[in-house]
Amino acid sequence: MASTVNNTHVPLDDEWTYIAALVDTSGSMAAINPSNTAKELTKLIKEQKGTKVTTTLATFSTKYKIIKKNIDAKDFSVSIEEIYPTGSTAIQESFCKLIDDVGKELSEMTDKRPGKIIFIILTDGEENASTEQYAGINGLNLLREKITHQQSVYNWFFYLLAANMDAVLLGKKYGIPEGFCISYYYSQFGCSNVMGSASAAINRLISIPSCDLNQNKERYVQTMSFTQEERFNSIKPDEH
């Protein structure tokens, strides 16, 4: 399991949203223009309208790396150098490690903790490089267990943005509800569109009071999910 929040007496700040972004920087991501990806990710984070929004950014290719940790969204900026594509796709290993790292960070907070935890995963390819316990079907099962646990016990939310595959099917393997999974057209244009769709969906989630979500999350599933229009815009081919 992920590192969890052990001290239950630390209050949750309903005005604070913590966003953890995991960005694929494997070699194939070069085809969708990393300069544009950096610009659109910066825009997505800055567009979030919560009273307090902080962001952690991690990247993965063959290796997993935390680039920025719990910084104010107003100060968030991504450079092309930070997400420059190279290497393979160790998504299972990196996803598991980010869940653990965020869980550990939250467990060490003693004053207050964010009321909402939101993960955004941007990828364009299937797993092909995870190692040790994270590899193969065992690694997939481990990742699904972690995601399911954090969703059901701690009310974390996961948004999956994927190209070159059916995002809903991939999300099902990971244990992410289909409403939170979206496919995008494999191009700079498609990446820009899916970032816009994700920004809108996450803003809708942030606008829901944490106390309401904790009492009846199912009531708000449609609000938090991607709309049909957002899905269509994300997969439509480039305009020439």
Backbone torsions as a table, in degrees:
resi	resn	phi	psi	omega
1	MET	NA	161.3	175.2
2	ALA	-69.9	159.9	170.4
3	SER	-61.9	132.7	-171.7
4	THR	-117.6	171.5	-178.3
5	VAL	-81.8	102.4	-172.7
6	ASN	-84.2	-35.6	-178.4
7	ASN	-88.8	97.0	-175.4
8	THR	-75.0	-6.3	-178.6
9	HIS	-86.2	-8.7	177.0
10	VAL	-75.2	122.5	-175.6
11	PRO	-70.4	151.8	174.5
12	LEU	-91.7	136.8	177.3
13	ASP	-93.5	105.2	-176.8
14	ASP	-64.3	-16.7	-179.9
15	GLU	-91.8	0.5	-174.1
16	TRP	-112.1	123.2	174.0
17	THR	-113.1	129.6	178.0
18	TYR	-108.0	120.9	179.6
19	ILE	-110.3	125.4	174.6
20	ALA	-109.7	116.7	-178.9
21	ALA	-106.6	130.1	177.8
22	LEU	-118.2	114.7	-171.4
23	VAL	-114.5	128.5	176.4
24	ASP	-69.1	122.2	175.5
25	THR	-121.7	29.4	174.1
26	SER	-68.1	163.9	-172.5
27	GLY	-55.1	-34.6	-177.2
28	SER	-67.2	-18.9	179.1
29	MET	-68.5	-12.9	177.2
30	ALA	-62.5	-27.5	-176.8
31	ALA	-66.8	-18.9	-179.1
32	ILE	-107.3	17.0	171.5
33	ASN	69.7	92.0	-177.7
34	PRO	-61.4	-27.4	176.7
35	SER	-62.6	-42.3	177.8
36	ASN	-69.7	-40.2	178.0
37	THR	-59.0	-43.3	178.4
38	ALA	-61.1	-44.1	-179.3
39	LYS	-63.9	-44.3	-176.8
40	GLU	-70.7	-35.7	177.6
41	LEU	-67.5	-41.6	175.6
42	THR	-58.3	-45.3	180.0
43	LYS	-62.2	-44.8	-179.4
44	LEU	-56.5	-49.1	-177.1
45	ILE	-65.6	-43.3	-178.2
46	LYS	-67.9	-23.0	-179.3
47	GLU	-77.0	-13.1	-176.5
48	GLN	-70.0	131.3	-165.5
49	LYS	-101.8	13.1	179.6
50	GLY	-66.7	159.8	178.2
51	THR	-58.1	-44.0	176.3
52	LYS	-135.9	120.8	177.9
53	VAL	-128.7	125.2	174.8
54	THR	-121.6	156.4	-171.6
55	THR	-137.9	137.4	167.6
56	THR	-112.8	133.5	178.5
57	LEU	-116.6	127.4	173.5
58	ALA	-126.7	150.4	177.1
59	THR	-121.6	159.8	175.8
60	PHE	-147.7	141.8	166.5
61	SER	-140.7	-111.4	170.2
62	THR	-72.9	-31.5	-179.1
63	LYS	-117.9	156.2	177.4
64	TYR	-102.9	138.1	-178.1
65	LYS	-148.9	132.7	172.2
66	ILE	-86.0	123.8	-176.8
67	ILE	-95.0	-43.4	-179.9
68	LYS	-138.4	145.6	-175.0
69	LYS	-129.3	113.1	171.0
70	ASN	51.2	51.2	179.0
71	ILE	-100.2	155.4	-179.9
72	ASP	-62.2	134.9	-178.3
73	ALA	-58.4	-31.4	-179.9
74	LYS	-65.4	-23.9	-178.7
75	ASP	-101.5	4.3	-173.4
76	PHE	-77.7	133.0	176.1
77	SER	-154.9	137.9	-179.6
78	VAL	-116.0	135.6	176.7
79	SER	-103.9	160.1	178.4
80	ILE	-62.8	-33.1	-179.7
81	GLU	-64.5	-32.5	-177.5
82	GLU	-74.6	-22.5	-179.6
83	ILE	-124.3	27.0	-176.8
84	TYR	-65.0	128.4	-173.5
85	PRO	-72.6	133.7	174.0
86	THR	-168.7	146.9	174.0
87	GLY	91.0	-166.8	-174.7
88	SER	-102.6	-160.4	-169.8
89	THR	-124.7	90.2	177.9
90	ALA	-96.3	62.9	-172.8
91	ILE	-72.0	-40.3	-178.2
92	GLN	-63.0	-46.4	-179.5
93	GLU	-64.0	-45.4	-176.1
94	SER	-69.5	-40.1	178.6
95	PHE	-62.2	-46.9	178.0
96	CYS	-59.7	-44.0	-177.1
97	LYS	-66.9	-38.0	178.9
98	LEU	-67.1	-41.5	176.1
99	ILE	-57.7	-46.0	-180.0
100	ASP	-64.6	-42.1	-178.1
101	ASP	-65.4	-43.2	178.1
102	VAL	-66.2	-43.1	178.0
103	GLY	-58.9	-42.3	178.4
104	LYS	-64.4	-43.3	179.1
105	GLU	-60.3	-44.4	179.9
106	LEU	-65.1	-39.7	-177.8
107	SER	-65.7	-21.9	-178.8
108	GLU	-91.6	-4.2	176.4
109	MET	-77.6	129.7	-175.1
110	THR	-114.6	-15.1	-178.8
111	ASP	-90.8	-58.2	175.8
112	LYS	-157.6	164.3	-179.0
113	ARG	-130.2	155.0	-179.9
114	PRO	-63.6	142.3	179.9
115	GLY	-75.7	-25.0	178.1
116	LYS	-129.1	136.3	175.5
117	ILE	-119.3	120.7	-176.3
118	ILE	-127.1	127.7	175.1
119	PHE	-104.9	139.3	172.2
120	ILE	-122.6	125.9	179.2
121	ILE	-119.1	122.8	178.0
122	LEU	-114.4	121.7	-178.1
123	THR	-147.8	165.8	178.4
124	ASP	-135.2	11.8	-176.7
125	GLY	-158.4	166.7	-179.4
126	GLU	-79.1	157.2	174.5
127	GLU	-54.4	134.3	174.8
128	ASN	-154.9	10.3	-173.9
129	ALA	-144.2	5.4	179.9
130	SER	-68.2	152.2	-174.6
131	THR	-122.8	168.1	174.5
132	GLU	50.9	-130.8	-174.8
133	GLN	-68.2	-12.2	-177.9
134	TYR	-90.5	-7.3	-175.6
135	ALA	-83.3	154.5	170.9
136	GLY	61.0	-156.1	-176.3
137	ILE	-66.2	-32.6	178.1
138	ASN	-64.8	-39.8	177.7
139	GLY	-67.4	-39.1	177.0
140	LEU	-63.1	-44.4	178.8
141	ASN	-62.8	-39.8	179.0
142	LEU	-63.0	-44.4	178.9
143	LEU	-62.4	-45.4	179.9
144	ARG	-61.8	-39.6	178.0
145	GLU	-62.3	-43.0	179.9
146	LYS	-63.9	-47.2	-179.2
147	ILE	-63.1	-46.8	-179.4
148	THR	-60.2	-41.9	-179.9
149	HIS	-63.7	-47.3	-177.4
150	GLN	-68.0	-33.0	176.9
151	GLN	-69.2	-46.2	-171.7
152	SER	-81.9	-34.9	-175.4
153	VAL	-92.4	-40.7	-173.6
154	TYR	-113.6	2.4	174.2
155	ASN	63.0	36.1	173.3
156	TRP	-76.3	157.2	179.6
157	PHE	-123.6	140.4	-177.4
158	PHE	-127.7	126.2	174.7
159	TYR	-112.9	125.5	-178.1
160	LEU	-111.1	122.3	179.0
161	LEU	-115.5	115.9	-172.2
162	ALA	-137.4	138.9	174.2
163	ALA	-112.7	162.3	177.8
164	ASN	64.7	20.4	179.1
165	MET	-167.6	169.2	175.2
166	ASP	-83.4	109.0	-176.1
167	ALA	-62.4	-35.2	-179.5
168	VAL	-65.1	-42.6	178.8
169	LEU	-66.3	-40.4	177.6
170	LEU	-64.6	-43.5	178.5
171	GLY	-60.8	-36.7	178.2
172	LYS	-61.6	-40.0	176.8
173	LYS	-61.5	-35.3	-176.7
174	TYR	-86.0	-14.8	-176.8
175	GLY	90.3	18.2	179.2
176	ILE	-95.3	129.1	-179.7
177	PRO	-56.1	144.3	-173.7
178	GLU	-62.2	-29.5	179.6
179	GLY	-63.8	-18.4	-176.9
180	PHE	-103.0	9.0	-178.6
181	CYS	-116.5	135.0	-176.0
182	ILE	-143.0	136.1	175.4
183	SER	-91.4	150.0	175.8
184	TYR	-133.8	153.9	179.4
185	TYR	-67.6	135.4	-172.7
186	TYR	-78.3	79.0	179.1
187	SER	-165.2	169.7	174.0
188	GLN	-57.9	-43.4	179.8
189	PHE	-60.9	-45.5	-179.9
190	GLY	-65.2	-37.9	178.8
191	CYS	-65.5	-41.3	177.5
192	SER	-61.2	-43.1	-178.6
193	ASN	-65.7	-41.9	-177.7
194	VAL	-70.9	-31.3	175.1
195	MET	-63.9	-39.9	176.4
196	GLY	-63.9	-41.2	177.5
197	SER	-63.0	-42.9	-179.9
198	ALA	-66.5	-39.3	178.7
199	SER	-59.5	-44.4	-179.2
200	ALA	-65.5	-44.4	-178.3
201	ALA	-64.6	-42.4	-178.4
202	ILE	-68.4	-38.0	176.3
203	ASN	-61.9	-36.9	177.0
204	ARG	-64.2	-41.4	178.2
205	LEU	-63.2	-45.7	-178.6
206	ILE	-60.8	-32.4	-176.6
207	SER	-71.7	-15.1	-179.6
208	ILE	-83.4	126.4	178.6
209	PRO	-57.2	135.5	-178.0
210	SER	-57.9	-36.6	-179.3
211	CYS	-63.7	-36.8	177.8
212	ASP	-67.9	-40.9	178.4
213	LEU	-63.3	-41.3	-178.0
214	ASN	-67.8	-30.4	-178.7
215	GLN	-83.3	-35.5	-175.0
216	ASN	-155.2	72.4	-176.9
217	LYS	-62.6	-36.0	-176.5
218	GLU	-60.9	-29.4	-179.6
219	ARG	-62.6	-25.7	-172.9
220	TYR	-108.6	7.8	-176.1
221	VAL	-57.5	-45.3	-178.5
222	GLN	-63.9	-38.3	179.0
223	THR	-63.3	-40.6	-176.0
224	MET	-80.0	-21.0	-175.3
225	SER	-78.4	162.8	174.4
226	PHE	-69.1	138.8	176.8
227	THR	-81.6	165.6	176.8
228	GLN	-62.8	-37.8	178.5
229	GLU	-64.3	-41.0	178.0
230	GLU	-64.7	-38.0	177.9
231	ARG	-66.0	-43.8	-179.6
232	PHE	-62.8	-46.0	-178.7
233	ASN	-62.0	-32.6	-175.9
234	SER	-76.1	-28.4	-176.5
235	ILE	-103.4	-3.6	-177.3
236	LYS	-69.5	142.1	-178.1
237	PRO	-64.3	162.8	178.2
238	ASP	-58.9	147.0	175.5
239	GLU	-90.5	131.4	-177.8
240	HIS	-113.7	NA	NA
